[in-house]
């Protein structure tokens, strides 16, 4: 039997999945799916509405049909890339199109899903994309590694400091001493950081950061 992990729905409650598909039923079905999984969800059935909303609030994940009426989904994908938000974009196909799928991947799509959509695989792929969405910068002159997390607005300034210290290998006691707070308070902040980044435990958090 394949091992499966349980991901509490609250881990992604601040993450927005935005769907662009000219088929309203597909949009509604995917919106319900991701809301049930604990995400925020929005959808549009035309490219113009989608882009206006995406520029106002960049989605954490975008699901874009490769054909949007007379619009080209690959053009939407490229437009999202120009926003430089790092949003993972998954391409949807009304039917399998090998050549289009190859072009989509080359253009930077995270993956391609033909209809009927395997919802379990799609949700898993979206979670994996979000879990890998941490960039580790170069080590600075003090030997510390600069950590950048897309969507830093989800972390408070203190949580960002705690994440930095955790990544640098400091214990709760050491981090507390440096920040002037108790080890117990560090532990609380650490738990909140793990919740927001989707890590199951501290080792998992380190793996996410160091393998990104």
C-alpha positions as a LaTeX table, in Angstrom:
\begin{tabular}{lrrr}
\hline
Residue & $x$ (\AA) & $y$ (\AA) & $z$ (\AA) \\
\hline
Unk1 & 0.00 & 0.00 & 0.00 \\
Unk2 & 1.27 & 3.47 & $-0.84$ \\
Unk3 & 2.06 & 5.52 & 2.25 \\
Unk4 & $-0.06$ & 8.65 & 2.52 \\
Unk5 & 0.49 & 11.66 & 4.77 \\
Unk6 & $-2.27$ & 13.70 & 6.35 \\
Unk7 & $-2.00$ & 17.43 & 5.76 \\
Unk8 & $-4.27$ & 19.45 & 8.09 \\
Unk9 & $-6.43$ & 21.80 & 6.04 \\
Unk10 & $-5.40$ & 24.86 & 8.07 \\
Unk11 & $-1.85$ & 24.66 & 6.70 \\
Unk12 & $-2.93$ & 26.36 & 3.48 \\
Unk13 & $-5.72$ & 28.60 & 4.71 \\
Unk14 & $-3.87$ & 31.74 & 3.51 \\
Unk15 & $-2.96$ & 30.28 & 0.11 \\
Unk16 & $-4.99$ & 31.32 & $-2.92$ \\
Unk17 & $-5.59$ & 28.97 & $-5.85$ \\
Unk18 & $-6.88$ & 30.91 & $-8.87$ \\
Unk19 & $-8.49$ & 28.98 & $-11.70$ \\
Unk20 & $-8.85$ & 30.20 & $-15.29$ \\
Unk21 & $-11.07$ & 28.04 & $-17.48$ \\
Unk22 & $-13.83$ & 29.00 & $-19.93$ \\
Unk23 & $-15.91$ & 26.10 & $-18.59$ \\
Unk24 & $-17.76$ & 27.41 & $-15.53$ \\
Unk25 & $-18.49$ & 23.90 & $-14.25$ \\
Unk26 & $-14.77$ & 23.08 & $-14.19$ \\
Unk27 & $-14.06$ & 26.33 & $-12.33$ \\
Unk28 & $-16.74$ & 25.67 & $-9.75$ \\
Unk29 & $-15.72$ & 22.04 & $-9.23$ \\
Unk30 & $-12.05$ & 22.92 & $-8.73$ \\
Unk31 & $-12.96$ & 25.82 & $-6.44$ \\
Unk32 & $-14.97$ & 23.50 & $-4.22$ \\
Unk33 & $-12.18$ & 20.91 & $-4.28$ \\
Unk34 & $-9.52$ & 23.32 & $-3.08$ \\
Unk35 & $-11.76$ & 24.97 & $-0.50$ \\
Unk36 & $-12.47$ & 21.57 & 0.97 \\
Unk37 & $-8.70$ & 21.04 & 1.13 \\
Unk38 & $-8.35$ & 24.24 & 3.17 \\
Unk39 & $-7.23$ & 26.66 & 0.45 \\
Unk40 & $-8.77$ & 29.92 & $-0.64$ \\
Unk41 & $-10.06$ & 29.66 & $-4.20$ \\
Unk42 & $-11.12$ & 32.07 & $-6.94$ \\
Unk43 & $-11.89$ & 31.58 & $-10.59$ \\
Unk44 & $-12.44$ & 33.42 & $-13.86$ \\
Unk45 & $-13.85$ & 32.29 & $-17.19$ \\
Unk46 & $-12.05$ & 34.93 & $-19.26$ \\
Unk47 & $-8.42$ & 36.00 & $-19.41$ \\
Unk48 & $-9.02$ & 39.71 & $-18.82$ \\
Unk49 & $-10.79$ & 39.16 & $-15.49$ \\
Unk50 & $-8.17$ & 36.66 & $-14.41$ \\
Unk51 & $-5.24$ & 39.02 & $-15.14$ \\
Unk52 & $-6.86$ & 41.97 & $-13.39$ \\
Unk53 & $-7.41$ & 39.84 & $-10.28$ \\
Unk54 & $-3.91$ & 38.32 & $-10.49$ \\
Unk55 & $-2.27$ & 41.74 & $-10.61$ \\
Unk56 & $-4.36$ & 42.92 & $-7.68$ \\
Unk57 & $-3.55$ & 39.83 & $-5.64$ \\
Unk58 & $-1.02$ & 37.41 & $-7.15$ \\
Unk59 & $-2.28$ & 33.86 & $-6.57$ \\
Unk60 & $-0.14$ & 31.34 & $-4.73$ \\
Unk61 & $-1.05$ & 28.80 & $-7.42$ \\
Unk62 & $-2.69$ & 29.29 & $-10.83$ \\
Unk63 & $-4.60$ & 26.66 & $-12.81$ \\
Unk64 & $-4.88$ & 27.85 & $-16.42$ \\
Unk65 & $-6.60$ & 26.12 & $-19.32$ \\
Unk66 & $-4.41$ & 26.06 & $-22.40$ \\
Unk67 & $-7.35$ & 27.37 & $-24.45$ \\
Unk68 & $-9.41$ & 30.28 & $-23.07$ \\
Unk69 & $-11.95$ & 31.11 & $-25.73$ \\
Unk70 & $-9.85$ & 32.85 & $-28.37$ \\
Unk71 & $-7.01$ & 33.38 & $-25.89$ \\
Unk72 & $-3.88$ & 31.23 & $-25.63$ \\
Unk73 & $-3.27$ & 29.81 & $-22.18$ \\
Unk74 & 0.46 & 29.78 & $-22.83$ \\
Unk75 & 0.34 & 33.55 & $-23.32$ \\
Unk76 & $-1.33$ & 33.82 & $-19.91$ \\
Unk77 & 1.39 & 31.60 & $-18.45$ \\
Unk78 & 4.10 & 33.87 & $-19.89$ \\
Unk79 & 2.26 & 36.95 & $-18.61$ \\
Unk80 & 2.21 & 35.51 & $-15.11$ \\
Unk81 & 5.92 & 34.83 & $-15.34$ \\
Unk82 & 6.54 & 38.51 & $-16.14$ \\
Unk83 & 4.93 & 39.43 & $-12.81$ \\
Unk84 & 7.92 & 37.72 & $-11.14$ \\
Unk85 & 5.87 & 36.42 & $-8.22$ \\
Unk86 & 7.15 & 32.86 & $-8.58$ \\
Unk87 & 3.57 & 31.56 & $-8.79$ \\
Unk88 & 3.46 & 27.88 & $-9.83$ \\
Unk89 & 1.22 & 27.58 & $-12.90$ \\
Unk90 & $-0.51$ & 24.32 & $-13.78$ \\
Unk91 & $-1.91$ & 23.99 & $-17.28$ \\
Unk92 & $-5.28$ & 22.30 & $-17.87$ \\
Unk93 & $-6.19$ & 20.64 & $-21.17$ \\
Unk94 & $-9.69$ & 19.80 & $-22.40$ \\
Unk95 & $-8.06$ & 16.79 & $-24.05$ \\
Unk96 & $-4.47$ & 15.51 & $-24.12$ \\
Unk97 & $-2.26$ & 17.54 & $-26.47$ \\
Unk98 & 1.30 & 16.27 & $-26.43$ \\
Unk99 & 2.84 & 19.13 & $-28.42$ \\
Unk100 & 1.06 & 21.77 & $-26.35$ \\
Unk101 & 2.05 & 20.05 & $-23.12$ \\
Unk102 & 5.71 & 20.11 & $-24.14$ \\
Unk103 & 5.48 & 23.82 & $-25.00$ \\
Unk104 & 3.81 & 24.51 & $-21.67$ \\
Unk105 & 6.55 & 22.81 & $-19.68$ \\
Unk106 & 9.22 & 24.65 & $-21.69$ \\
Unk107 & 7.41 & 27.91 & $-20.94$ \\
Unk108 & 7.64 & 27.21 & $-17.22$ \\
Unk109 & 4.44 & 25.34 & $-16.32$ \\
Unk110 & 4.72 & 23.27 & $-13.14$ \\
Unk111 & 2.75 & 20.44 & $-14.77$ \\
Unk112 & $-0.02$ & 19.71 & $-17.26$ \\
Unk113 & $-3.34$ & 18.05 & $-16.38$ \\
Unk114 & $-5.69$ & 16.81 & $-19.12$ \\
Unk115 & $-9.39$ & 16.37 & $-18.43$ \\
Unk116 & $-10.94$ & 14.48 & $-16.78$ \\
Unk117 & $-8.66$ & 15.84 & $-14.08$ \\
Unk118 & $-7.20$ & 13.46 & $-11.52$ \\
Unk119 & $-8.16$ & 15.61 & $-8.53$ \\
Unk120 & $-6.06$ & 13.69 & $-6.00$ \\
Unk121 & $-2.94$ & 14.01 & $-8.14$ \\
Unk122 & $-3.66$ & 17.69 & $-8.78$ \\
Unk123 & $-4.05$ & 18.53 & $-5.10$ \\
Unk124 & $-0.87$ & 16.59 & $-4.30$ \\
Unk125 & 1.03 & 18.45 & $-7.03$ \\
Unk126 & $-0.18$ & 21.82 & $-5.76$ \\
Unk127 & 0.88 & 20.98 & $-2.21$ \\
Unk128 & 4.27 & 19.80 & $-3.39$ \\
Unk129 & 4.77 & 23.00 & $-5.38$ \\
Unk130 & 3.99 & 25.10 & $-2.32$ \\
Unk131 & 6.21 & 23.02 & $-0.06$ \\
Unk132 & 9.14 & 23.55 & $-2.41$ \\
Unk133 & 8.46 & 27.24 & $-2.70$ \\
Unk134 & 11.37 & 28.38 & $-0.56$ \\
Unk135 & 14.57 & 29.83 & $-1.95$ \\
Unk136 & 17.81 & 29.66 & $-0.05$ \\
Unk137 & 20.26 & 32.44 & $-0.74$ \\
Unk138 & 24.04 & 32.43 & $-0.54$ \\
Unk139 & 25.85 & 32.27 & 2.79 \\
Unk140 & 26.84 & 35.75 & 3.90 \\
Unk141 & 30.15 & 36.87 & 5.38 \\
Unk142 & 29.01 & 35.87 & 8.88 \\
Unk143 & 28.39 & 32.32 & 7.70 \\
Unk144 & 24.62 & 32.68 & 7.79 \\
Unk145 & 22.30 & 31.54 & 5.05 \\
Unk146 & 19.79 & 34.10 & 3.82 \\
Unk147 & 16.37 & 32.51 & 3.52 \\
Unk148 & 13.66 & 33.99 & 1.31 \\
Unk149 & 10.15 & 32.60 & 1.37 \\
Unk150 & 7.67 & 33.64 & $-1.30$ \\
Unk151 & 4.62 & 35.07 & 0.43 \\
Unk152 & 6.66 & 36.48 & 3.32 \\
Unk153 & 3.57 & 38.53 & 4.16 \\
Unk154 & 2.28 & 35.34 & 5.78 \\
Unk155 & 5.05 & 35.51 & 8.39 \\
Unk156 & 5.31 & 38.16 & 11.07 \\
Unk157 & 8.65 & 39.98 & 11.41 \\
Unk158 & 9.43 & 37.87 & 14.49 \\
Unk159 & 8.56 & 34.64 & 12.68 \\
Unk160 & 10.95 & 35.63 & 9.89 \\
Unk161 & 13.72 & 36.15 & 12.43 \\
Unk162 & 12.99 & 32.79 & 14.02 \\
Unk163 & 13.02 & 31.06 & 10.62 \\
Unk164 & 16.39 & 32.65 & 9.88 \\
Unk165 & 17.85 & 31.41 & 13.16 \\
Unk166 & 16.38 & 27.93 & 12.78 \\
Unk167 & 17.91 & 27.70 & 9.32 \\
Unk168 & 21.26 & 28.73 & 10.76 \\
Unk169 & 21.04 & 25.75 & 13.13 \\
Unk170 & 20.43 & 27.59 & 16.39 \\
Unk171 & 18.56 & 25.91 & 19.21 \\
Unk172 & 15.50 & 27.41 & 20.88 \\
Unk173 & 17.69 & 28.54 & 23.77 \\
Unk174 & 20.32 & 30.11 & 21.50 \\
Unk175 & 17.70 & 31.81 & 19.34 \\
Unk176 & 15.89 & 33.09 & 22.43 \\
Unk177 & 19.10 & 34.51 & 23.83 \\
Unk178 & 19.83 & 36.33 & 20.57 \\
Unk179 & 16.31 & 37.75 & 20.26 \\
Unk180 & 15.89 & 38.46 & 23.96 \\
Unk181 & 12.88 & 36.18 & 24.42 \\
Unk182 & 12.30 & 32.88 & 26.17 \\
Unk183 & 12.96 & 29.48 & 24.55 \\
Unk184 & 9.26 & 28.70 & 25.03 \\
Unk185 & 8.31 & 31.76 & 22.96 \\
Unk186 & 10.76 & 30.66 & 20.26 \\
Unk187 & 9.05 & 27.26 & 20.28 \\
Unk188 & 5.66 & 28.91 & 19.71 \\
Unk189 & 7.00 & 30.99 & 16.82 \\
Unk190 & 8.69 & 27.92 & 15.35 \\
Unk191 & 5.38 & 26.03 & 15.42 \\
Unk192 & 3.63 & 28.87 & 13.62 \\
Unk193 & 6.34 & 29.05 & 10.97 \\
Unk194 & 6.05 & 25.31 & 10.35 \\
Unk195 & 2.27 & 25.61 & 10.10 \\
Unk196 & 2.48 & 28.38 & 7.51 \\
Unk197 & 5.16 & 26.61 & 5.44 \\
Unk198 & 3.45 & 23.22 & 5.60 \\
Unk199 & 6.21 & 21.43 & 7.56 \\
Unk200 & 5.20 & 18.50 & 9.77 \\
Unk201 & 8.13 & 18.88 & 12.17 \\
Unk202 & 11.43 & 20.73 & 12.55 \\
Unk203 & 13.36 & 18.14 & 10.54 \\
Unk204 & 10.82 & 18.50 & 7.75 \\
Unk205 & 11.17 & 22.28 & 7.88 \\
Unk206 & 14.95 & 21.99 & 7.53 \\
Unk207 & 14.55 & 19.56 & 4.64 \\
Unk208 & 12.19 & 21.95 & 2.86 \\
Unk209 & 14.62 & 24.84 & 3.25 \\
Unk210 & 17.83 & 22.99 & 2.46 \\
Unk211 & 16.52 & 21.11 & $-0.56$ \\
Unk212 & 14.76 & 24.04 & $-2.20$ \\
\hline
\end{tabular}
